Amino acid sequence: MSELTLLLLRIGFLVLLWFFVFAVVYSLRADLFGVKVRRMPDAGPAPAALGSAGASAAAGPRASATAPVTPTAARPSAATGGPATTDAVSRIVITSGPKAGLELPLGTEPLTIGRSSESGLVIRDDYTSSHHARLVLWGEQWMIQDLDSTNGTWHNGVRVSAPVPVVTGAPIKVGATTFELRK
């Protein structure tokens, strides 16, 4: 082989080595510091119209005309296991996991759940992503949204793939932690 060929092979291997080094550093940085959370716009499509492309816009309006709002008389009650509404839900209760027994009051702002210290509910376990899930108030309805987590978010035994209405008292599982919305 000529010296030029050997030189080009050495440079190629060096570039390939640096590529792998940068890939490992990027992966470690994402694991240690988390990824940036996308801010949700104040207006967006209704939850039923969300597809996989619209799942990132799930924190839509809280009291907009486009949000589905059921009249109070027709709204299912928490006692019948109906969807969790603002007048029916005031707290989140962790029923199992490292923080079992913890109760947090719910306001009207979205609550991010994850391992990151930026989350509203920080859950430190190996099965929870940095920004795992989000509870969002959509009109008068609480919704749970999975934020593309590795292990998924489970509501009432069903994996959440798009924003779904939260049923009062139904278990929501994030990593090794289970919690419920209660009055």
C-alpha positions as CSV (number, residue, x, y, z in Angstrom):
1,M,0.0,0.0,0.0
2,S,1.1,3.5,-0.7
3,E,1.8,6.0,2.1
4,L,-1.1,8.2,0.9
5,T,-3.6,5.3,1.3
6,L,-2.3,4.5,4.8
7,L,-2.5,8.2,5.7
8,L,-6.1,8.4,4.5
9,L,-7.1,5.3,6.4
10,R,-5.5,6.6,9.6
11,I,-7.4,10.0,9.2
12,G,-10.7,8.1,8.5
13,F,-10.3,5.9,11.6
14,L,-9.5,9.0,13.7
15,V,-12.6,10.8,12.4
16,L,-14.7,7.7,13.2
17,L,-13.2,7.5,16.7
18,W,-14.1,11.1,17.4
19,F,-17.6,10.6,16.1
20,F,-18.1,7.8,18.6
21,V,-16.7,9.9,21.4
22,F,-19.1,12.8,20.7
23,A,-22.0,10.3,20.4
24,V,-21.2,8.9,23.9
25,V,-20.8,12.4,25.4
26,Y,-24.1,13.6,23.9
27,S,-25.9,10.5,25.3
28,L,-24.4,11.0,28.7
29,R,-25.3,14.7,28.7
30,A,-28.9,13.9,27.8
31,D,-29.1,11.3,30.6
32,L,-27.6,13.5,33.3
33,F,-29.2,16.9,32.5
34,G,-32.3,15.8,30.6
35,V,-33.7,17.1,27.3
36,K,-35.4,20.5,26.9
37,V,-39.1,20.5,27.5
38,R,-41.2,22.0,24.7
39,R,-43.6,24.7,25.9
40,M,-47.2,23.9,24.9
41,P,-49.1,26.6,23.0
42,D,-52.2,28.1,24.6
43,A,-54.4,27.1,21.7
44,G,-54.5,23.8,19.8
45,P,-56.8,21.1,18.5
46,A,-59.2,19.2,20.7
47,P,-57.8,16.0,22.4
48,A,-59.9,13.7,20.2
49,A,-58.4,15.3,17.1
50,L,-54.8,14.8,18.2
51,G,-52.8,12.2,16.3
52,S,-49.2,11.3,16.8
53,A,-48.1,14.5,15.1
54,G,-50.4,16.6,17.4
55,A,-49.6,14.9,20.6
56,S,-47.0,17.6,21.5
57,A,-49.8,20.2,21.4
58,A,-51.9,18.5,24.1
59,A,-51.7,21.2,26.7
60,G,-54.1,23.4,24.7
61,P,-56.6,25.9,26.0
62,R,-57.7,25.6,29.6
63,A,-61.0,27.4,29.1
64,S,-61.3,28.1,25.4
65,A,-64.3,27.8,23.2
66,T,-62.6,24.9,21.3
67,A,-62.1,22.8,24.5
68,P,-64.9,20.3,25.1
69,V,-66.8,21.4,28.2
70,T,-69.7,19.3,29.5
71,P,-72.6,21.0,31.3
72,T,-72.5,20.4,35.0
73,A,-75.7,18.4,35.1
74,A,-74.5,16.0,32.4
75,R,-71.0,15.7,33.7
76,P,-70.2,12.2,35.3
77,S,-69.5,12.4,39.0
78,A,-66.3,11.1,40.7
79,A,-68.4,8.7,42.8
80,T,-69.4,6.8,39.6
81,G,-65.8,6.7,38.4
82,G,-66.3,9.4,35.8
83,P,-63.6,11.6,34.3
84,A,-61.8,13.9,36.8
85,T,-63.0,17.5,36.5
86,T,-61.7,20.6,38.3
87,D,-64.6,20.6,40.8
88,A,-64.2,16.9,41.6
89,V,-60.4,16.8,41.9
90,S,-58.2,18.8,44.3
91,R,-55.2,16.6,44.9
92,I,-52.9,13.9,43.6
93,V,-52.1,11.0,45.9
94,I,-49.2,8.6,45.4
95,T,-50.4,5.1,46.3
96,S,-47.3,3.0,45.7
97,G,-43.6,3.5,45.0
98,P,-40.8,5.4,46.7
99,K,-43.0,8.3,47.7
100,A,-46.1,6.3,48.7
101,G,-48.5,8.3,50.9
102,L,-47.4,11.7,49.5
103,E,-50.3,14.1,48.6
104,L,-49.9,17.1,46.4
105,P,-52.6,19.8,45.8
106,L,-53.6,20.3,42.2
107,G,-54.0,23.8,40.8
108,T,-54.9,24.7,37.3
109,E,-51.4,24.7,35.9
110,P,-50.0,21.6,34.0
111,L,-48.0,19.2,36.2
112,T,-45.0,17.6,34.7
113,I,-43.9,14.2,36.1
114,G,-40.4,12.9,35.8
115,R,-36.9,12.4,37.1
116,S,-35.8,15.9,36.2
117,S,-35.6,18.5,39.0
118,E,-37.6,20.8,36.7
119,S,-40.6,18.5,37.0
120,G,-43.5,19.5,39.3
121,L,-43.6,15.9,40.7
122,V,-40.1,14.5,40.8
123,I,-39.9,10.7,40.8
124,R,-36.4,9.3,41.1
125,D,-36.3,5.8,39.9
126,D,-34.6,3.9,37.1
127,Y,-37.9,3.3,35.2
128,T,-39.0,7.0,34.9
129,S,-37.8,9.3,32.1
130,S,-36.5,12.8,32.8
131,H,-39.8,14.3,31.5
132,H,-42.1,11.3,31.6
133,A,-45.7,12.5,31.6
134,R,-47.8,15.6,32.1
135,L,-51.2,16.2,33.7
136,V,-53.0,18.9,31.9
137,L,-56.3,20.7,32.7
138,W,-58.2,20.9,29.4
139,G,-61.3,23.0,29.9
140,E,-62.9,21.3,33.0
141,Q,-61.2,17.9,32.3
142,W,-57.9,16.6,33.6
143,M,-55.9,14.8,30.9
144,I,-52.8,12.6,31.2
145,Q,-50.2,12.8,28.4
146,D,-47.1,10.6,27.9
147,L,-44.1,12.7,26.9
148,D,-42.5,10.0,24.7
149,S,-41.2,8.1,27.7
150,T,-39.2,4.8,27.3
151,N,-41.4,2.7,29.7
152,G,-44.7,4.4,29.0
153,T,-47.4,5.9,31.1
154,W,-50.3,3.6,32.2
155,H,-53.8,4.9,33.1
156,N,-56.3,2.3,34.6
157,G,-54.2,-0.6,33.2
158,V,-54.0,0.8,29.6
159,R,-50.9,2.4,28.1
160,V,-51.4,6.1,27.2
161,S,-50.4,6.8,23.6
162,A,-52.4,10.1,23.2
163,P,-53.8,12.5,25.8
164,V,-56.7,10.7,27.6
165,P,-59.2,11.9,30.2
166,V,-58.2,10.9,33.8
167,V,-60.8,8.9,35.8
168,T,-61.0,9.9,39.4
169,G,-59.5,7.2,41.6
170,A,-58.1,5.2,38.7
171,P,-54.4,4.3,39.0
172,I,-51.9,6.1,36.9
173,K,-48.5,4.4,36.7
174,V,-45.3,6.2,35.9
175,G,-42.2,4.0,36.3
176,A,-42.4,2.2,39.6
177,T,-44.8,4.8,41.1
178,T,-48.6,4.6,41.0
179,F,-50.8,7.6,41.9
180,E,-54.5,8.7,41.7
181,L,-56.4,11.9,41.4
182,R,-58.8,12.4,44.3
183,K,-61.3,14.9,45.8
